Amino acid sequence: QVQLVESGGGLVQAGGSLRLSCAASGSIFSINVMGWYRQAPGKQRELVATINSGGSTNYATSVKGRFTISRDNAKNTVYLQMSSLNPEDTAVYYCNINQGWRHGESWGQGTQVTVSS
């Protein structure tokens, strides 16, 4: 079992910044992909960014150049630095860890990010 605990959400004005953190605990294996997804009201959950254990990253087009994902493997923690936020970024942000078909994936409980105009 893997537990993911997110922190760092909140209310910010358009143009502002926030940093999300997600700490993983439990059965963490060395090869995995950690990432952030978000779900706005009335919309499907969508990928924001992922980073694998080697440090390779992947971003949604809508956040490229504004968001930066990073991780600390020693702490099993993934971060999402969000800059130049706009109201369209308002959503519940979920942390995810995917450890492949053998070990499965887990989700955090979500953290609310609200960007006011």
Helices and strands as residue ranges (DSSP letters): E 2-7, E 10-13, E 18-26, E 33-39, E 46-52, E 57-59, G 61-63, E 67-72, E 77-82, G 87-89, E 91-98, H 100-103, E 105-107, E 111-116
